[in-house]
Amino acid sequence: MKTQSRIVDIVKSSYLVLVIAMLGVFAFISAVLIAWPALAYIASKLFG
C-alpha cells in the first residue's frame, strides 16, 4: 500500500509540473504577442 501511495504522489507532482509548464508557455507566448507592436516599433527606430 505504501508503494501505491508513493506512485500516486509521483503522478500528482508530475501532473502539477506539466500544468505549470504549459501555463508558463502560454504566458510567454501571450506576452510576446501583446508586446509585438512595441517591439516592432522600437526595432524600426533602431535599425531603420
Distance bins in CASP14 RR format, pairs under 12 A and 6 or more apart:
PFRMAT RR
TARGET T0000
AUTHOR 0000-0000-0000
RMODE 2
METHOD distances of the structure
MODEL  1
1 7 0 0 0 0 0 1 0 0 0 0 0
1 8 0 0 0 0 0 1 0 0 0 0 0
2 8 0 0 0 0 0 1 0 0 0 0 0
2 9 0 0 0 0 0 1 0 0 0 0 0
3 9 0 0 0 0 0 1 0 0 0 0 0
3 10 0 0 0 0 0 1 0 0 0 0 0
4 10 0 0 0 0 0 1 0 0 0 0 0
4 11 0 0 0 0 0 1 0 0 0 0 0
5 11 0 0 0 0 0 1 0 0 0 0 0
5 12 0 0 0 0 0 1 0 0 0 0 0
6 12 0 0 0 0 0 1 0 0 0 0 0
6 13 0 0 0 0 0 1 0 0 0 0 0
7 13 0 0 0 0 0 1 0 0 0 0 0
7 14 0 0 0 0 0 1 0 0 0 0 0
8 14 0 0 0 0 0 1 0 0 0 0 0
8 15 0 0 0 0 0 1 0 0 0 0 0
9 15 0 0 0 0 0 1 0 0 0 0 0
9 16 0 0 0 0 0 1 0 0 0 0 0
10 16 0 0 0 0 0 1 0 0 0 0 0
10 17 0 0 0 0 0 1 0 0 0 0 0
11 17 0 0 0 0 0 1 0 0 0 0 0
11 18 0 0 0 0 0 1 0 0 0 0 0
12 18 0 0 0 0 0 1 0 0 0 0 0
12 19 0 0 0 0 0 1 0 0 0 0 0
13 19 0 0 0 0 0 1 0 0 0 0 0
13 20 0 0 0 0 0 1 0 0 0 0 0
14 20 0 0 0 0 0 1 0 0 0 0 0
14 21 0 0 0 0 0 1 0 0 0 0 0
15 21 0 0 0 0 0 1 0 0 0 0 0
15 22 0 0 0 0 0 1 0 0 0 0 0
16 22 0 0 0 0 0 1 0 0 0 0 0
16 23 0 0 0 0 0 1 0 0 0 0 0
17 23 0 0 0 0 0 1 0 0 0 0 0
17 24 0 0 0 0 0 1 0 0 0 0 0
18 24 0 0 0 0 0 1 0 0 0 0 0
18 25 0 0 0 0 0 1 0 0 0 0 0
19 25 0 0 0 0 0 1 0 0 0 0 0
19 26 0 0 0 0 0 1 0 0 0 0 0
20 26 0 0 0 0 0 1 0 0 0 0 0
20 27 0 0 0 0 0 1 0 0 0 0 0
21 27 0 0 0 0 0 1 0 0 0 0 0
21 28 0 0 0 0 0 1 0 0 0 0 0
22 28 0 0 0 0 0 1 0 0 0 0 0
22 29 0 0 0 0 0 1 0 0 0 0 0
23 29 0 0 0 0 0 1 0 0 0 0 0
23 30 0 0 0 0 0 1 0 0 0 0 0
24 30 0 0 0 0 1 0 0 0 0 0 0
24 31 0 0 0 0 1 0 0 0 0 0 0
25 31 0 0 0 0 0 1 0 0 0 0 0
25 32 0 0 0 0 0 1 0 0 0 0 0
26 32 0 0 0 0 0 1 0 0 0 0 0
26 33 0 0 0 0 0 1 0 0 0 0 0
27 33 0 0 0 0 0 1 0 0 0 0 0
27 34 0 0 0 0 0 1 0 0 0 0 0
28 34 0 0 0 0 0 1 0 0 0 0 0
28 35 0 0 0 0 0 1 0 0 0 0 0
29 35 0 0 0 0 0 1 0 0 0 0 0
29 36 0 0 0 0 0 1 0 0 0 0 0
30 36 0 0 0 0 0 1 0 0 0 0 0
31 38 0 0 0 0 0 1 0 0 0 0 0
31 39 0 0 0 0 0 1 0 0 0 0 0
32 38 0 0 0 0 0 1 0 0 0 0 0
32 39 0 0 0 0 1 0 0 0 0 0 0
32 40 0 0 0 0 0 1 0 0 0 0 0
33 39 0 0 0 0 0 1 0 0 0 0 0
33 40 0 0 0 0 0 1 0 0 0 0 0
35 41 0 0 0 0 0 1 0 0 0 0 0
35 42 0 0 0 0 1 0 0 0 0 0 0
35 43 0 0 0 0 0 1 0 0 0 0 0
36 42 0 0 0 0 0 1 0 0 0 0 0
36 43 0 0 0 0 0 1 0 0 0 0 0
37 43 0 0 0 0 0 1 0 0 0 0 0
37 44 0 0 0 0 0 1 0 0 0 0 0
38 44 0 0 0 0 0 1 0 0 0 0 0
38 45 0 0 0 0 0 1 0 0 0 0 0
39 45 0 0 0 0 0 1 0 0 0 0 0
39 46 0 0 0 0 0 1 0 0 0 0 0
39 47 0 0 0 0 0 1 0 0 0 0 0
40 46 0 0 0 0 0 1 0 0 0 0 0
40 47 0 0 0 0 0 1 0 0 0 0 0
40 48 0 0 0 0 0 1 0 0 0 0 0
41 47 0 0 0 0 0 1 0 0 0 0 0
41 48 0 0 0 0 0 1 0 0 0 0 0
42 48 0 0 0 0 0 1 0 0 0 0 0
END
